[in-house]
Amino acid sequence: MALNGVPLRRVNQAYVIATSTTVDVSDLKFPENGINDGWFSKVKARKAPKSADDLLGEKKDEKKAVPETRKASQKLVDNSILPAIKKIPLLEAYLKSTFTLRRGQYPHTMKF
């Protein structure tokens, strides 16, 4: 989150590009309760009965607050992995940049 604004989340392997760059994560610290399947699951809220205002489109969008436990877990992981990322030249700048492919560029032929 600290480098590219992306929080801890589960990512499908189809959206990941393999690289030869390695980061030493032996000193990585996780929260006491760990990060497991339950950590990634969303809290399901009960649907309120619809009213006339909802049908007419006068709907108020409410932002869901991020739980403090997730914020604390994110900070703990960020603070423990940033030193390892800074040891590798140009990796911090690479992670901050937006990745795009142009015509004629194929990810399976690239060397990172």
Helices and strands as residue ranges (DSSP letters): G 13-15, H 37-40, H 52-56, H 68-86, H 91-96, G 107-109
